[in-house]
């Protein structure tokens, strides 16, 4: 008879999760400084002051745990543009349920709360992003529902009126995973808005431009001082493409 590995007592699991969250929060606080993104001065965030030192600190201290690069520590142009749009057009989210997918440090999610959203969820699978989200929400005096699960693993939807995503088109693997899921959400009448500064994998079809900004950026981060950034509305998935684009977890293979 094979004996199953011993499992922690149920009472230990929350304590261990709390300890991990506390360590992540301590790392975020230690390696960043509070600042306002240049295009969204209404929001304060824990941000890296330089790119290279934080990247090296993450690799040196956290690589053993498989931690992804600290994207959460920078206010990317796509997120800033989307946050600016929501703050300047509060009717888009006022009184609505909003999901910020791949939320990073939460600039878009916080802007949605400030614009009057009834409920805002911020989802990111990076545990350090989740820690930054909680710290940044507290810093701005707003309430966010932080989700650490990979929502793109399922086609489930309908819990949100608006889905927003800033700067998610920077690599092929990310787009292949996220874009079909976002279009699936748009199919169910949720408005899906994406902020993108001309990333290589941003779709050129099935999108509607609703705003365009020149967003100040860092030479260290982007190699330029500003980026032309668009806010796009993703159009619903065509019914003829549903079978091929359904997230794997819900695809009917019978």
N, C-alpha and C positions, 0 to 999 in steps of 0.2 A: 504494500500500500504506500502510495506517495503522499507524504504529508505536505499540505499547503504551507507556504511561508507565513510566519506569524504576522498579523496585521496590527498596526497601532490601535490602542483603545480609542473608541470614538471621541472621548474627551480630549485625547492628545492631538487629534488632527486640526481642530480649530486653533489650538495653541501654536502648533508648528506653522500653520498658514499665517497667523498673526505675526510670528517672529520673522518669517520671510518678508512679509509686507513692511515690517518695521525696518529691516535691513535695506530693502530697496528704497524706502523713503529717505533713510539716512544717507544713502549713496547719492540720490538725486539732490538733496539739500546741500551736501558737501561739495559736489562737483559742478554746481551751477550758481548763478547769481540772479536775483530778481530784477527783471527789466521789462520794458514795454516793447512789443514788436513795432517797428517804425510805421507801418501802415495801419496798425490797430492800436493806437495809444490808449484806448479805453481799457485794455486788458493787460494785466500783469502776469508774467509767467516766470517759472524757473528755467532759465536759458543758459546754455554754454556760452562763455565769453569768447572762446576760441574753438575751432574745430578739432585740431590735432590732439591737444592734451586730453580732452575727454574721450576721444576715440581710443587713445593709448591706454587710458585708465580703465576703460571698459574691457579692452582686450587683456590687459595684465591681471586685473582683479576678478574678472567675471567670465572669461572665455571657457573655463572648465564647465560651467553650467550651461553652455550653449547659448549665451545671451546674444541677441542680434545687435547690430550697430545702433547707437543711441539716436535714432532719428527723432525721438520725442524731445530732444534737447534743443531743437532749432525751429524757428518760426519760418517754415518754407513758404515760398511765394504763393503757391496754390491755396494753402490754408489761409494766409493773410487776405488774399483777394476774396475768398468765399466768406470769411468773417466780416470783412468790410461791407460786402453786399448785404448780408443779413442785418447788420447794424443800420445801414442806410435805407433798407427796405423791410422794416419790421413786420409789415403785414404778411410777408411770405411765411413766417413761422409763428406769428402771434396766436396764442391759444391752441397751438398744435403740438403733437407728439413728434419729437425729432430724434433721429439716430445719426450720430457722427461716426462713420465707419473708418477704421484705421486712424483713430483720433489723435495719436501722438500725445503732445502736451496739452491739447484741448482748446486751442484758440478758437476753433469754429464752434465747438460745443458751448463754450463760455459765451461767445457772441450770441448764440441762439437763445440762451437763457436771458441775456441782457435785452434781447429784442422782443421778449415776451412769450417765448414758447411755454406751453403748459407743462411739459415734461421732456427732459433731454437725457438720452442715453449716449454714453461715449464708449465705443468698443475698440479694444486693441489687445492683441494676443501677447505683446511684450509685457512681462510683469513690471518692468521698470517704467514703461509708459503708463501703466495702471497706477503706479505710485505717483508719478508726475501729475496725472490727471487729478488724483485726490488732493495733492498739495496745491495745485493751481486752482482748483475749485474753492478750497478754503481761503486761498490768498485773495480771491475775488468775491468771496462771500456769496457763492452760488451753490446750488445743489445739483449734482450730476449722479446718474445711475451708471456706475462703471462696470462694464462687461468685459471679462477676460476670455470668454469663449470665442472660437472661430465661427462666426455667424455664417460665413460663406460655405460651410460644410453642409448646409441644408438650404432648401428652397423656401423654408418657412418664412412667411411675411405677414403683413397686415397689422402689425403692432405699432406701426409708425405712419404718420401722415407725410412726413418729409424725411428723406435720407440724404445726407450730405457727406462728401468725401473730398478732402483737400490733398492734391499732389499724390495720387495713387498710381500714376501711369509712368513711373520711372524705370520699370524693368518688365521684361516680357512675362516672367513667371507670375509677377504680381497682377498684371493686367489679365492674363489668362484665367486667373482665379477670381478676381474681384469683378471684372466688367460683366461677365454673364450674370453674376448674382445681382448686381445693381440693375441691370436691365430686367431681370426677373421681378425685382421689387417695383419697377416702373410699370410693369404689366398689370399689377394689382392696384393701380391708381395712385400709388405713392409718388409724389414728385421727387425726382432724384437729381441733385445738383452736384456738379464736380468743379473744383477749382484747379486749373492746370496752366503752368507757365511755358507751354510748348515742349513738353516732354516727348520723347521719341515715340512712345507707344500710346499716346492719346488718340482715341478714335477720331476719324475725320468724317464718318458717316453716322447717321442716327443720332446726331447731336444738334442742339439749338443754342447758339450763343445769346446770352442774356445780359452780359456785362463784360467790359474790358478795362483793365487798369495797368498803369505802370507802377510796379511794386518795387520799392527800394530793397536791395539785396546786399549781401556781403561778398566782397571779392574773394575772401577765404572760402566761402561756402559755394558760391555759384560762378566765380571767375568774372563777375561783372557787377556793376553798381545798381542796376535795376533790370527787371524782366517784365516784358509785356505778358500779362496774365489774363486768361479768360475765365469767366464763370459760365459753365455749360449746363444745359438741361439735357439729360439723357432721355431719348425717346423710348417708348415701350418696345419690348422685344416683339418682333414679328411672330405671329402665330405659327408660321411655317417653319420657324427656326427653333421652336421650343424644345423639340426632342433632342437636338444636338447640343443645346445650351443649358439644359437643366443641370444644376449642381449634382455631382456624382452621387451624393448621399440619397437623392430622391429620384434618380433616373430609373425609369421602368425598363427592365431588360428582358421581360418575358416575351 
